[in-house]
C-alpha cells in the first residue's frame, strides 16, 4: 500500500495510541511538524514518516471530538460563559448615582 502524503490538518495515531495532527510541512527540508493532542510539538523526517507507515506504526485517525486538548481554551457552558464565571451575569451595570452629593 502506498504511503499517504501528510496534509496539514490531518490526524494520525501512532501504534502506541498517541494522537497527533500534521501542523506544518517543509518540502525543502523534507520534514513534517506534528502536534500531539497534549500540545507537544515534534518534527519528523519524511523518511521516518514513510518507514513508520510501512511498518504499520502509523495510521490515519479521526480528529478528536474534544479538540481543546492542545489549546488553552476554557470550556464554556450553554450560555457561552467560561467555567470560571460560576453563573454570575457579566452584563451587570452600576445603579444610578442620583441622590449622592459628591461634595459633602
N, C-alpha and C positions, 0 to 999 in steps of 0.2 A: 504494500500500500504506500502511496506517495505521502511524503511528509507535508503537512499543511503549512502554508505560508502564514506566519503570525500577522495579525492585523490589530492595530490599536483599538482597544475596547473589547477584544475577545477575551474570554475567560477560559482558563485551563486548570487542571488538577494534576499534581504530582502523585505518584503511586502511594506516597505516604499520607495522602489526604490533604496536603496543603493547597488551598485555592488561591489562584493569583490571576491578575489581569495584565495584559500587554499594554504598557503606557507610552512606550516610545520605541521607534526603530531607527537605527543608524546604518544605512546601507554602506556608507563609506568605511566605517569601522567593522561592519559585519556583526553588530551587536543588537541585542533586544533588551530593553529595560522593562522589568516586570515589577509589579507591586502586589505583595501578598495581602490577603484580606485584613491582616492585623496592622497594615501600614508600612511594613518593611519593604524597602526598595532594593532591587538587586539587578545586576547586569549579567546577561548570558550571551555567550558567543553563538552565532548561528550554527556552527559545527556541533556545539553541545546540544542545542535545540534538536537538531536532526538526529543525533545519536540517542538522545533520551526518547524521542518519538519512536524510533526504530526498535528500541529495547522495550517499548511498552510502558515506560516510566512516566509518560506524559499523555494526557487525554483531554479532549475538548470537554468543557463543562458549561453548565448554565450559570448565568450571573446570580449571585445570592439574592434572595428576597430582601434581606436586611442588608442593604448596601452601605450602611453607615459605619461598618467595621473599620475602614481605613481612613475615614474622615472625621474631623471633630465637629459633629453635628449633634445638636441637642434634640432629643426626642420631643415631639410635640403631641399635645392631646387633640381631641376632635375639634377644638375651637382655635387651634393654632398657637396655643400658649406653650412656652417651654416648660420643661419639667421642674424648673426652679420657681415657677410662678405661684404654686400652691393655691391656685384658684382665684387669686385676687384679680380685680379688674384693673387693667392697665390704663383705662381711659378716665380715671378719676380726675376731677377738676377741683381746685380750691373753691371754697364758698366765697360769696361776695364779701367785701370788706366794708359794707355800709355800717354806719354807726360807730366806727372806730375813729377816734381822734388821734392822729399821729403826732400832734404837738402838745399833748398833755404832759 
